């Protein structure tokens, strides 16, 4: 039962009747379960800008080393 004077979410629920959600709405008009609360997505190590730049530099260095090694000067089997 909704509280008087509070906006309700109104999202269609997955009940047999398909009744609207009666939870209190957030600023965007939906409850915390239907998209009202937004938490900043945490960045994991592989997706940070620093990690991306590091991988780009490593690829460029490896490419240079392979181009330099066309004469067979270096053993690049470890890469």
Jmol script that loads the backbone (N, CA, C; Angstrom):
load data "model"
ATOM      1  N   UNK A   1       0.843  -1.180   0.000  1.00  0.00           N
ATOM      2  CA  UNK A   1       0.000   0.000   0.000  1.00  0.00           C
ATOM      3  C   UNK A   1       0.888   1.243   0.000  1.00  0.00           C
ATOM      4  N   UNK A   2       0.723   2.106  -0.987  1.00  0.00           N
ATOM      5  CA  UNK A   2       1.583   3.289  -1.078  1.00  0.00           C
ATOM      6  C   UNK A   2       1.290   4.310   0.017  1.00  0.00           C
ATOM      7  N   UNK A   3       2.313   5.067   0.367  1.00  0.00           N
ATOM      8  CA  UNK A   3       2.182   6.126   1.359  1.00  0.00           C
ATOM      9  C   UNK A   3       1.599   7.351   0.661  1.00  0.00           C
ATOM     10  N   UNK A   4       0.709   8.057   1.339  1.00  0.00           N
ATOM     11  CA  UNK A   4       0.068   9.224   0.735  1.00  0.00           C
ATOM     12  C   UNK A   4       1.078  10.329   0.472  1.00  0.00           C
ATOM     13  N   UNK A   5       0.995  10.951  -0.678  1.00  0.00           N
ATOM     14  CA  UNK A   5       1.854  12.068  -1.028  1.00  0.00           C
ATOM     15  C   UNK A   5       3.207  11.671  -1.591  1.00  0.00           C
ATOM     16  N   UNK A   6       3.471  10.378  -1.726  1.00  0.00           N
ATOM     17  CA  UNK A   6       4.751   9.906  -2.258  1.00  0.00           C
ATOM     18  C   UNK A   6       4.499   9.296  -3.631  1.00  0.00           C
ATOM     19  N   UNK A   7       5.317   9.687  -4.595  1.00  0.00           N
ATOM     20  CA  UNK A   7       5.182   9.102  -5.927  1.00  0.00           C
ATOM     21  C   UNK A   7       5.542   7.626  -5.866  1.00  0.00           C
ATOM     22  N   UNK A   8       4.800   6.808  -6.611  1.00  0.00           N
ATOM     23  CA  UNK A   8       5.117   5.387  -6.661  1.00  0.00           C
ATOM     24  C   UNK A   8       5.835   5.070  -7.965  1.00  0.00           C
ATOM     25  N   UNK A   9       6.512   3.941  -7.972  1.00  0.00           N
ATOM     26  CA  UNK A   9       7.321   3.536  -9.116  1.00  0.00           C
ATOM     27  C   UNK A   9       6.450   3.312 -10.347  1.00  0.00           C
ATOM     28  N   UNK A  10       5.475   2.438 -10.252  1.00  0.00           N
ATOM     29  CA  UNK A  10       4.567   2.198 -11.362  1.00  0.00           C
ATOM     30  C   UNK A  10       5.079   1.236 -12.417  1.00  0.00           C
ATOM     31  N   UNK A  11       6.278   0.679 -12.251  1.00  0.00           N
ATOM     32  CA  UNK A  11       6.808  -0.277 -13.226  1.00  0.00           C
ATOM     33  C   UNK A  11       5.965  -1.541 -13.192  1.00  0.00           C
ATOM     34  N   UNK A  12       5.792  -2.166 -14.355  1.00  0.00           N
ATOM     35  CA  UNK A  12       5.010  -3.383 -14.432  1.00  0.00           C
ATOM     36  C   UNK A  12       5.775  -4.505 -13.737  1.00  0.00           C
ATOM     37  N   UNK A  13       5.118  -5.141 -12.763  1.00  0.00           N
ATOM     38  CA  UNK A  13       5.755  -6.222 -12.016  1.00  0.00           C
ATOM     39  C   UNK A  13       5.499  -7.561 -12.693  1.00  0.00           C
ATOM     40  N   UNK A  14       6.270  -8.560 -12.314  1.00  0.00           N
ATOM     41  CA  UNK A  14       6.130  -9.886 -12.910  1.00  0.00           C
ATOM     42  C   UNK A  14       5.184 -10.770 -12.096  1.00  0.00           C
ATOM     43  N   UNK A  15       4.130 -10.200 -11.627  1.00  0.00           N
ATOM     44  CA  UNK A  15       3.138 -10.985 -10.905  1.00  0.00           C
ATOM     45  C   UNK A  15       2.118 -11.493 -11.907  1.00  0.00           C
ATOM     46  N   UNK A  16       1.246 -12.369 -11.451  1.00  0.00           N
ATOM     47  CA  UNK A  16       0.239 -12.930 -12.356  1.00  0.00           C
ATOM     48  C   UNK A  16      -0.656 -11.842 -12.938  1.00  0.00           C
ATOM     49  N   UNK A  17      -0.977 -10.864 -12.122  1.00  0.00           N
ATOM     50  CA  UNK A  17      -1.861  -9.806 -12.592  1.00  0.00           C
ATOM     51  C   UNK A  17      -1.145  -8.690 -13.330  1.00  0.00           C
ATOM     52  N   UNK A  18       0.185  -8.627 -13.220  1.00  0.00           N
ATOM     53  CA  UNK A  18       0.940  -7.563 -13.874  1.00  0.00           C
ATOM     54  C   UNK A  18       0.693  -6.209 -13.234  1.00  0.00           C
ATOM     55  N   UNK A  19       0.413  -6.219 -11.940  1.00  0.00           N
ATOM     56  CA  UNK A  19       0.134  -4.975 -11.224  1.00  0.00           C
ATOM     57  C   UNK A  19       1.362  -4.070 -11.219  1.00  0.00           C
ATOM     58  N   UNK A  20       1.155  -2.751 -11.137  1.00  0.00           N
ATOM     59  CA  UNK A  20       2.308  -1.848 -11.069  1.00  0.00           C
ATOM     60  C   UNK A  20       3.001  -1.929  -9.710  1.00  0.00           C
ATOM     61  N   UNK A  21       4.277  -1.620  -9.708  1.00  0.00           N
ATOM     62  CA  UNK A  21       5.071  -1.620  -8.482  1.00  0.00           C
ATOM     63  C   UNK A  21       4.606  -0.479  -7.579  1.00  0.00           C
ATOM     64  N   UNK A  22       4.490  -0.759  -6.297  1.00  0.00           N
ATOM     65  CA  UNK A  22       4.004   0.239  -5.346  1.00  0.00           C
ATOM     66  C   UNK A  22       5.102   0.800  -4.457  1.00  0.00           C
ATOM     67  N   UNK A  23       6.373   0.565  -4.803  1.00  0.00           N
ATOM     68  CA  UNK A  23       7.485   1.101  -4.027  1.00  0.00           C
ATOM     69  C   UNK A  23       7.609   2.605  -4.260  1.00  0.00           C
ATOM     70  N   UNK A  24       8.225   3.300  -3.325  1.00  0.00           N
ATOM     71  CA  UNK A  24       8.439   4.742  -3.459  1.00  0.00           C
ATOM     72  C   UNK A  24       9.408   5.012  -4.607  1.00  0.00           C
ATOM     73  N   UNK A  25       9.112   6.021  -5.403  1.00  0.00           N
ATOM     74  CA  UNK A  25       9.936   6.358  -6.564  1.00  0.00           C
ATOM     75  C   UNK A  25      11.095   7.262  -6.171  1.00  0.00           C
ATOM     76  N   UNK A  26      12.184   7.162  -6.926  1.00  0.00           N
ATOM     77  CA  UNK A  26      13.346   8.031  -6.747  1.00  0.00           C
ATOM     78  C   UNK A  26      13.186   9.243  -7.668  1.00  0.00           C
ATOM     79  N   UNK A  27      14.266  10.000  -7.868  1.00  0.00           N
ATOM     80  CA  UNK A  27      14.200  11.212  -8.684  1.00  0.00           C
ATOM     81  C   UNK A  27      13.764  10.938 -10.120  1.00  0.00           C
ATOM     82  N   UNK A  28      14.186   9.796 -10.679  1.00  0.00           N
ATOM     83  CA  UNK A  28      13.854   9.524 -12.074  1.00  0.00           C
ATOM     84  C   UNK A  28      12.508   8.831 -12.249  1.00  0.00           C
ATOM     85  N   UNK A  29      11.771   8.632 -11.171  1.00  0.00           N
ATOM     86  CA  UNK A  29      10.430   8.082 -11.277  1.00  0.00           C
ATOM     87  C   UNK A  29      10.335   6.582 -11.077  1.00  0.00           C
ATOM     88  N   UNK A  30      11.437   5.903 -10.856  1.00  0.00           N
ATOM     89  CA  UNK A  30      11.425   4.462 -10.623  1.00  0.00           C
ATOM     90  C   UNK A  30      11.989   4.153  -9.242  1.00  0.00           C
ATOM     91  N   UNK A  31      11.627   2.991  -8.712  1.00  0.00           N
ATOM     92  CA  UNK A  31      12.133   2.601  -7.394  1.00  0.00           C
ATOM     93  C   UNK A  31      13.546   2.050  -7.519  1.00  0.00           C
ATOM     94  N   UNK A  32      14.131   1.706  -6.384  1.00  0.00           N
ATOM     95  CA  UNK A  32      15.508   1.215  -6.374  1.00  0.00           C
ATOM     96  C   UNK A  32      15.648  -0.111  -7.104  1.00  0.00           C
ATOM     97  N   UNK A  33      14.566  -0.856  -7.232  1.00  0.00           N
ATOM     98  CA  UNK A  33      14.636  -2.159  -7.903  1.00  0.00           C
ATOM     99  C   UNK A  33      14.377  -2.062  -9.403  1.00  0.00           C
ATOM    100  N   UNK A  34      13.804  -0.964  -9.850  1.00  0.00           N
ATOM    101  CA  UNK A  34      13.481  -0.816 -11.269  1.00  0.00           C
ATOM    102  C   UNK A  34      14.247   0.318 -11.938  1.00  0.00           C
ATOM    103  N   UNK A  35      15.395   0.671 -11.409  1.00  0.00           N
ATOM    104  CA  UNK A  35      16.251   1.632 -12.092  1.00  0.00           C
ATOM    105  C   UNK A  35      16.363   2.993 -11.455  1.00  0.00           C
ATOM    106  N   UNK A  36      15.917   3.159 -10.226  1.00  0.00           N
ATOM    107  CA  UNK A  36      15.979   4.466  -9.599  1.00  0.00           C
ATOM    108  C   UNK A  36      17.327   4.806  -9.000  1.00  0.00           C
ATOM    109  N   UNK A  37      18.031   3.802  -8.491  1.00  0.00           N
ATOM    110  CA  UNK A  37      19.321   4.041  -7.856  1.00  0.00           C
ATOM    111  C   UNK A  37      20.419   3.742  -8.862  1.00  0.00           C
ATOM    112  N   UNK A  38      21.358   4.671  -8.988  1.00  0.00           N
ATOM    113  CA  UNK A  38      22.470   4.477  -9.916  1.00  0.00           C
ATOM    114  C   UNK A  38      23.763   4.535  -9.135  1.00  0.00           C
ATOM    115  N   UNK A  39      24.506   3.470  -9.196  1.00  0.00           N
ATOM    116  CA  UNK A  39      25.822   3.439  -8.586  1.00  0.00           C
ATOM    117  C   UNK A  39      26.843   3.498  -9.701  1.00  0.00           C
ATOM    118  N   UNK A  40      27.888   4.281  -9.497  1.00  0.00           N
ATOM    119  CA  UNK A  40      28.932   4.386 -10.507  1.00  0.00           C
ATOM    120  C   UNK A  40      29.554   3.011 -10.723  1.00  0.00           C
ATOM    121  N   UNK A  41      29.665   2.645 -11.972  1.00  0.00           N
ATOM    122  CA  UNK A  41      30.247   1.356 -12.313  1.00  0.00           C
ATOM    123  C   UNK A  41      31.708   1.345 -11.904  1.00  0.00           C
ATOM    124  N   UNK A  42      32.083   0.322 -11.196  1.00  0.00           N
ATOM    125  CA  UNK A  42      33.472   0.223 -10.773  1.00  0.00           C
ATOM    126  C   UNK A  42      34.325  -0.188 -11.957  1.00  0.00           C
ATOM    127  N   UNK A  43      35.481   0.429 -12.068  1.00  0.00           N
ATOM    128  CA  UNK A  43      36.376   0.073 -13.149  1.00  0.00           C
ATOM    129  C   UNK A  43      37.344  -0.975 -12.649  1.00  0.00           C
ATOM    130  N   UNK A  44      37.423  -2.031 -13.396  1.00  0.00           N
ATOM    131  CA  UNK A  44      38.349  -3.094 -13.058  1.00  0.00           C
ATOM    132  C   UNK A  44      39.678  -2.794 -13.725  1.00  0.00           C
ATOM    133  N   UNK A  45      40.708  -3.498 -13.349  1.00  0.00           N
ATOM    134  CA  UNK A  45      42.055  -3.224 -13.829  1.00  0.00           C
ATOM    135  C   UNK A  45      42.200  -3.245 -15.331  1.00  0.00           C
ATOM    136  N   UNK A  46      41.430  -4.076 -16.040  1.00  0.00           N
ATOM    137  CA  UNK A  46      41.586  -4.200 -17.486  1.00  0.00           C
ATOM    138  C   UNK A  46      40.943  -3.039 -18.240  1.00  0.00           C
ATOM    139  N   UNK A  47      40.049  -2.303 -17.611  1.00  0.00           N
ATOM    140  CA  UNK A  47      39.310  -1.278 -18.335  1.00  0.00           C
ATOM    141  C   UNK A  47      39.718   0.148 -17.986  1.00  0.00           C
ATOM    142  N   UNK A  48      40.668   0.323 -17.099  1.00  0.00           N
ATOM    143  CA  UNK A  48      41.078   1.676 -16.760  1.00  0.00           C
ATOM    144  C   UNK A  48      41.898   2.274 -17.887  1.00  0.00           C
ATOM    145  N   UNK A  49      41.869   3.583 -18.006  1.00  0.00           N
ATOM    146  CA  UNK A  49      42.620   4.254 -19.070  1.00  0.00           C
ATOM    147  C   UNK A  49      44.110   3.981 -18.948  1.00  0.00           C
ATOM    148  N   UNK A  50      44.593   3.911 -17.737  1.00  0.00           N
ATOM    149  CA  UNK A  50      46.009   3.646 -17.517  1.00  0.00           C
ATOM    150  C   UNK A  50      46.387   2.262 -18.055  1.00  0.00           C
ATOM    151  N   UNK A  51      45.560   1.266 -17.811  1.00  0.00           N
ATOM    152  CA  UNK A  51      45.846  -0.086 -18.291  1.00  0.00           C
ATOM    153  C   UNK A  51      45.769  -0.158 -19.808  1.00  0.00           C
ATOM    154  N   UNK A  52      44.815   0.541 -20.399  1.00  0.00           N
ATOM    155  CA  UNK A  52      44.675   0.550 -21.854  1.00  0.00           C
ATOM    156  C   UNK A  52      45.894   1.194 -22.498  1.00  0.00           C
ATOM    157  N   UNK A  53      46.342   2.327 -21.960  1.00  0.00           N
ATOM    158  CA  UNK A  53      47.533   2.996 -22.503  1.00  0.00           C
ATOM    159  C   UNK A  53      48.773   2.121 -22.356  1.00  0.00           C
ATOM    160  N   UNK A  54      48.879   1.433 -21.227  1.00  0.00           N
ATOM    161  CA  UNK A  54      50.023   0.548 -20.998  1.00  0.00           C
ATOM    162  C   UNK A  54      50.058  -0.562 -22.042  1.00  0.00           C
ATOM    163  N   UNK A  55      48.901  -1.176 -22.317  1.00  0.00           N
ATOM    164  CA  UNK A  55      48.853  -2.244 -23.318  1.00  0.00           C
ATOM    165  C   UNK A  55      49.191  -1.721 -24.705  1.00  0.00           C
ATOM    166  N   UNK A  56      48.746  -0.511 -25.036  1.00  0.00           N
ATOM    167  CA  UNK A  56      49.069   0.079 -26.334  1.00  0.00           C
ATOM    168  C   UNK A  56      50.571   0.284 -26.469  1.00  0.00           C
ATOM    169  N   UNK A  57      51.200   0.774 -25.412  1.00  0.00           N
ATOM    170  CA  UNK A  57      52.650   0.981 -25.443  1.00  0.00           C
ATOM    171  C   UNK A  57      53.387  -0.349 -25.573  1.00  0.00           C
ATOM    172  N   UNK A  58      52.922  -1.358 -24.872  1.00  0.00           N
ATOM    173  CA  UNK A  58      53.563  -2.669 -24.950  1.00  0.00           C
ATOM    174  C   UNK A  58      53.441  -3.259 -26.350  1.00  0.00           C
ATOM    175  N   UNK A  59      52.261  -3.108 -26.966  1.00  0.00           N
ATOM    176  CA  UNK A  59      52.080  -3.607 -28.330  1.00  0.00           C
ATOM    177  C   UNK A  59      52.994  -2.887 -29.311  1.00  0.00           C
ATOM    178  N   UNK A  60      53.113  -1.568 -29.156  1.00  0.00           N
ATOM    179  CA  UNK A  60      53.979  -0.789 -30.043  1.00  0.00           C
ATOM    180  C   UNK A  60      55.440  -1.207 -29.867  1.00  0.00           C
ATOM    181  N   UNK A  61      55.873  -1.400 -28.640  1.00  0.00           N
ATOM    182  CA  UNK A  61      57.247  -1.829 -28.379  1.00  0.00           C
ATOM    183  C   UNK A  61      57.506  -3.216 -28.959  1.00  0.00           C
ATOM    184  N   UNK A  62      56.570  -4.118 -28.783  1.00  0.00           N
ATOM    185  CA  UNK A  62      56.716  -5.463 -29.326  1.00  0.00           C
ATOM    186  C   UNK A  62      56.783  -5.435 -30.853  1.00  0.00           C
ATOM    187  N   UNK A  63      55.967  -4.580 -31.455  1.00  0.00           N
ATOM    188  CA  UNK A  63      55.981  -4.442 -32.917  1.00  0.00           C
ATOM    189  C   UNK A  63      57.343  -3.927 -33.393  1.00  0.00           C
ATOM    190  N   UNK A  64      57.891  -2.948 -32.694  1.00  0.00           N
ATOM    191  CA  UNK A  64      59.217  -2.419 -33.040  1.00  0.00           C
ATOM    192  C   UNK A  64      60.290  -3.492 -32.883  1.00  0.00           C
ATOM    193  N   UNK A  65      60.200  -4.267 -31.813  1.00  0.00           N
ATOM    194  CA  UNK A  65      61.192  -5.314 -31.579  1.00  0.00           C
ATOM    195  C   UNK A  65      61.128  -6.382 -32.668  1.00  0.00           C
ATOM    196  N   UNK A  66      59.926  -6.746 -33.078  1.00  0.00           N
ATOM    197  CA  UNK A  66      59.788  -7.743 -34.138  1.00  0.00           C
ATOM    198  C   UNK A  66      60.322  -7.213 -35.463  1.00  0.00           C
ATOM    199  N   UNK A  67      60.078  -5.922 -35.745  1.00  0.00           N
ATOM    200  CA  UNK A  67      60.601  -5.323 -36.974  1.00  0.00           C
ATOM    201  C   UNK A  67      62.125  -5.273 -36.934  1.00  0.00           C
ATOM    202  N   UNK A  68      62.686  -4.981 -35.791  1.00  0.00           N
ATOM    203  CA  UNK A  68      64.139  -4.929 -35.634  1.00  0.00           C
ATOM    204  C   UNK A  68      64.755  -6.321 -35.779  1.00  0.00           C
ATOM    205  N   UNK A  69      64.015  -7.334 -35.377  1.00  0.00           N
ATOM    206  CA  UNK A  69      64.536  -8.700 -35.357  1.00  0.00           C
ATOM    207  C   UNK A  69      64.410  -9.415 -36.700  1.00  0.00           C
ATOM    208  N   UNK A  70      63.982  -8.749 -37.723  1.00  0.00           N
ATOM    209  CA  UNK A  70      63.865  -9.424 -39.013  1.00  0.00           C
ATOM    210  C   UNK A  70      65.204  -9.974 -39.471  1.00  0.00           C
ATOM    211  N   UNK A  71      66.290  -9.396 -39.006  1.00  0.00           N
ATOM    212  CA  UNK A  71      67.618  -9.903 -39.334  1.00  0.00           C
ATOM    213  C   UNK A  71      68.015 -11.093 -38.482  1.00  0.00           C
ATOM    214  N   UNK A  72      67.226 -11.445 -37.474  1.00  0.00           N
ATOM    215  CA  UNK A  72      67.511 -12.591 -36.623  1.00  0.00           C
ATOM    216  C   UNK A  72      68.468 -12.282 -35.492  1.00  0.00           C
ATOM    217  N   UNK A  73      68.526 -11.026 -35.060  1.00  0.00           N
ATOM    218  CA  UNK A  73      69.461 -10.632 -33.999  1.00  0.00           C
ATOM    219  C   UNK A  73      68.983 -11.060 -32.613  1.00  0.00           C
ATOM    220  N   UNK A  74      67.679 -11.038 -32.397  1.00  0.00           N
ATOM    221  CA  UNK A  74      67.147 -11.297 -31.055  1.00  0.00           C
ATOM    222  C   UNK A  74      66.339 -12.588 -31.029  1.00  0.00           C
ATOM    223  N   UNK A  75      66.252 -13.202 -29.864  1.00  0.00           N
ATOM    224  CA  UNK A  75      65.412 -14.378 -29.676  1.00  0.00           C
ATOM    225  C   UNK A  75      64.122 -13.913 -29.001  1.00  0.00           C
ATOM    226  N   UNK A  76      63.039 -13.819 -29.772  1.00  0.00           N
ATOM    227  CA  UNK A  76      61.775 -13.295 -29.241  1.00  0.00           C
ATOM    228  C   UNK A  76      60.767 -14.395 -28.937  1.00  0.00           C
ATOM    229  N   UNK A  77      61.214 -15.604 -28.710  1.00  0.00           N
ATOM    230  CA  UNK A  77      60.292 -16.697 -28.427  1.00  0.00           C
ATOM    231  C   UNK A  77      59.605 -16.515 -27.076  1.00  0.00           C
ATOM    232  N   UNK A  78      60.176 -15.728 -26.202  1.00  0.00           N
ATOM    233  CA  UNK A  78      59.555 -15.503 -24.897  1.00  0.00           C
ATOM    234  C   UNK A  78      58.348 -14.595 -25.004  1.00  0.00           C
ATOM    235  N   UNK A  79      58.179 -13.887 -26.106  1.00  0.00           N
ATOM    236  CA  UNK A  79      57.031 -13.015 -26.290  1.00  0.00           C
ATOM    237  C   UNK A  79      55.984 -13.785 -27.016  1.00  0.00           C
TER     238      UNK A  79
END
end "model"
wireframe off; spacefill off
backbone 0.3
color backbone group
